[in-house]
Amino acid sequence: MSTDTSSPPRPRGPARRSGASKPTRRGRRPVSFSKRLRRDRSLIIMTLPMVVLLLVFAYIPILGNVIAFQDYSPFIGIRDSPWAGMRQFERLLTDTSFWNAVKNTLVITAFQLVFYFPIPIALAILLNSILSEKVRTVIQSVVYLPHFFSWVVVVSVFHQILGGAGLLSQFTREFGLGSLDVMTNPDTFLFLITSQVVWKDAGWGIIVFLAALNAIDPALYESAAIDGAGKWRRTWHITLPGMRAVIVLLLILNLGNSLTVGFEQLILQRDAVGAGRAEVLDTFVYFTGVQNGDWSYAAAAGLVKGVVSMILVLGANKVAHLFGEAGVYQKA
């Protein structure tokens, strides 16, 4: 005797009474907002302090961008400062110092994107290939450590090695090659600041990539090895595709933060090489607004930087969607 396992016939009338909630794709009714609040109240309470800090120190100060459209004076306040319209932005278009800062910012960003961004990925893959847990732990601790140094310490260390009286200069003088001062050479400044970023932050940047590597199924490597794939083949066809989503996400976030190329690092070395090479948008805003007191002009420059960063994030996220990746967000 056979058992009929087919689904019962659907009624020809209305499937649901009016006002009934619509079932989800798996047949379960959606959870109401109040029930979700009660269910996740512990998580909400845990994140509430950070949300408050974000509102107070990030989102509420955005309202202060109104001074970019004023002749703002801190002595009379925002309410009584005269309205200037788009005059500050017109000044930006004709200011050679501003365009020099834009050029330096873009050059540094592009250079570090090419020569710094792949290094944490390569380090994560190399560390993941080390079989000894103790050796891997020691190497991770060593490469993590410089991240906790301040930029003052980092610049001082590089000055002791590459400065005019540093170890490298002493070594070249002993062999009759003359003095060598990399710290004050504008021609090598781009390589100098990139090497500083690599030494300080490359080890810290591998944390997310190591987590992505741990999420890859080891059975894929075993199957590839049985099929005769070598290390490079397994890396190209398994490791990198498994990390692709994380790589795209971090690349988008880096593009959004690309116009902020290290205020502390550059302001410490600006006088050594000159503003022609070390002036970026952040230092331009600082010297124009804080030191010279031109608050509205500096706010206009900062507002332009924020708008361009937002456009970069949206554009990169759209490109990620075209390649089938989730990116930072997806449409519902």
N, C-alpha and C positions, 0 to 999 in steps of 0.2 A: 504494500500500500504506500503510495507516494504522498508526501506532505507538500502542500502548496505553500511555498515561502515567499510568494510575490506579495508586494505591498497592497493593502486594501484600496479599493477604488476611491478616488476623491469625490466628495459630494459636488453635485452640479450647482448647488446654490452658492451663496456667499461663503467663502472659506472661513471667515472670521466675523465675529460680530463687530459692528462699528465701535471704535474706541479701544479695541483690544490692541495690545502692544505687538509690534511686528517682530516675529522671531528672527534670530540671527541665522547666519549661513549654516551653522551646525545644529540648528533646531532649538537653541537656548534663547530665552528672552534676555534682552539687554538689562544690565544692572542699572538702577536709577542712580542719579547723582548723589542723593542723600545717603544711599546705601554704600556707595563708593567712598564717601567721606568717612563714614563710620568704620568701614573696613580698613582704610588706609590712614586712620587718624594718627597712629604712632609714627608712620613715615612723614606725614605732614608736619607733626610737631617737631620731629628731628630736623627737618629742612627749613623750618620757619625762621630761625635766627639768620641763616645765610640769605634767605629771601629778603629779610628786612635790611641786612647790610647792603645787599645788591641794590635795593631801592634807594637807600639813603645816599650811598656813595657812587652809584653808577647812573641810575635813571632820573632821579630828581635833579642832579646837576645838569642834565641835558637842557633843562629849561633856561639855564644861564646862557645858552647860545644866542639868545635874543640880543645880547650886547654886540654881536657881529653886525647888526643892522642899526647900531647907535653910535654916537660919539660918547662912549661910556667914560664916566669918571667915578672912581670909588668914593670920592668925597661927597657926591650928591646922590649916588645910588642908581639902580636901574630905572626906578619909576620916574625920576626927574631928569635923566640923561636925554639929550635931544635925539630925535630920530634922524638917521643918516641914509636910510634906504640901502641901495646896492653900492654905495661909494667905496666901502672897504674892499669889496670884491673887485671893483675897477682898479683899485690901487695894486691888488695882487697881480693882475694881468700885465702890468707895466713895470713890475719890480724885478730887476735882474737877480737880486739876492734870493727871492722866493723861488724863481725858476732854477737857480743853481742848487738850492736845497732839494727841489723836486728831482733834478737830474741825479744828484748824489744818492738820494733815497732809492730811486729806481735801479741804479747801477749796483748798489750794495745788495738790494733785495734779489735781483736777478743772479748775481754772483753767488750769494749764499744759498739760493734755491738750487743751483746746479752743483755746487761743491760741498754743501753742508747737509742738505736734506737726505741724500742717499746714504750717508755715513752711518746714522743709527740703524738703518735697515740692514746694512752689511754687517755691522757689529752684532746685531741680534741674531742673524743667521749663523755667524761664526760661533757665538756663545752657545747657541742651541746645538751645534754640532759637537761640542765638547762632551765626552761621555762621563768624565770624572766630575761628580757633584762638588767635591771640595775645590777643585781647580776652578770650576765655573763660578763658585761663590766668591772666591778670592778675586778673580778678575772683575766680577760685577762690582764688588766693593771698591776696587781701585778706580774703575772708570766712573762710578757714581760720585765719588768724593768731591771732585772739583765743582760740581753743581752747587754745593753748599758754601762755596767761597763767594765773598762779595766781589764786585767788579774792581773795587780798589785793590784788593789782594791780587786778583788776576793780572791787572795792569802792572802792578808792582813786580810780580814774578817775571812777567815778560820783559820788563825794563831791566831787571837784574841779569837777564840772559842776553837780550838783544839790544840793550841800550848802548850809549857811547862808552860807558865804563863797565859794560857787562862782560859776561864770560866769552861770548863770541868775539867781541872786539879785542879782548885781551889775547885770545888765541890767534887772531889774524895779525896782531902787532908782533907777537913772538916770532912769526914766520916772515916778517917784513912785508906784509900785505897792506899795512896801513890800518887806520881805525875804521870800523864799520858800525854805523848807528842806524838800525832799521826803524827804531821808534820815532825818529823825526824825519824819515824819508817819505815825502808825499807819493812817490812812484810805487812804493811797496805797501802803502797804507791799506789798500783793499785786501791784500793777502794777509796782512798782519791781523786785522780785525776778524777776518774769517777764521784764521787759525785759533784766535782766542775763543771764538764761539764754539769751534769744534772741541777744543780742549775742555771747556767749561760745561757744555750742555749735551754733547753727543752721548755720553754715558747715561744721562738721565732720560734722553729721548728714546732709548731702546726698551724702556719698560713696557710701553703699549705694544710694541712689535713682538716682544717676547710672549706677551699674553695672547697675541694673535697666532703665534707659532704653536703654542700649547693647545690651541683649539683645533688644530689640524689632526685628522684621524691618522694614527700611526700605521693603520692597516694599508693606507694608500702608499706609504713608503715601502712597506713589505711587498706589496703586489708589484710595484714598479721594479724593485730589486730582483724579484723572481723573473720578471720579464726581460731582465738584462739592462735596465737603465742604470747609468752611472750616477755619481754625485751631482754633476752639473745638470744632467737630464732631470733628476728628481727635484733639484732646486728650481729649474726653469718651469717645469710642468706641474709641480705640486706645491712647493713652498711659496713662490711668488704669487700664483693665483689664489692660494689660501690667505695671503696677506693683502690682496688687492683692495678689498673693501676698506680696511683700516688705513692703507696708504692713501687712498683717494680722500678719505675723511680728513686725515691730518694735513694733506696737501691743501684742501679747501680752507681749513682753519688757518694754515700758515699764510695763504694768500690774503685772507681777511686781515691778518695782523702784519702784512708785509711792509706797510708804510711806517710801522713802528720797529725800527731796526736797532734798538738799543740805546736809549737816551743816556743812561749812566756810563756805558762803555765809551760812547763817542764824546760826551762832554768832558770826560777825564783826559782825552787825548786831542781835543780840538786845538788847543793852543800849540801843541807840539808840531802839528803838520799844517795848521792854518785852516781857516774857514772854507777855503776853496775846495778842499777835499773832504773835510770832516763835518761840514754843515749839512744837517738833514732837517726834515720838517719839524721834528720834536725840538731840536736845539734852536731852530729858527723861531718857533713859537715862544720858547723860553726867553731868548735874548730880546726878542721884539716886545713881548708882553710884560714879562716880569722886570727885566733890567731897564728897558727904555720906557716902560709905562704906557705903551700903546696897546691897551687891552682889547679894544674893538678890532684892531687890525690882526692881532694874534688870534683872537677868537674866530675871525673869518678864515684864517689859514687852517686852524684846527677843524673847522666845520667842513671845509673842502676835503681835508684828509679823511674825515669820517664818512663823507658821502662816497668818495672814491673807494674806500675799503668795503663799504656795503655793496657797491656795484661789483667789485671783484668777487665777493662771496656769492652773490646771486648768480653771476655769470659762471663761476666755476661749478656751482651746484647744478646749474642747468646742463653744463657739459657732462657732469657725472651721470645725470639721468639719461642723457643720450647714449652713454656707453653701458647703460644697464645697472649702474650702481646706485645705492640709496642716497649717498651724499650726506649733507647735514640734516635735511628734512625732505619729506615727500608729501605730495598732495594727497589729501584724504580720498 
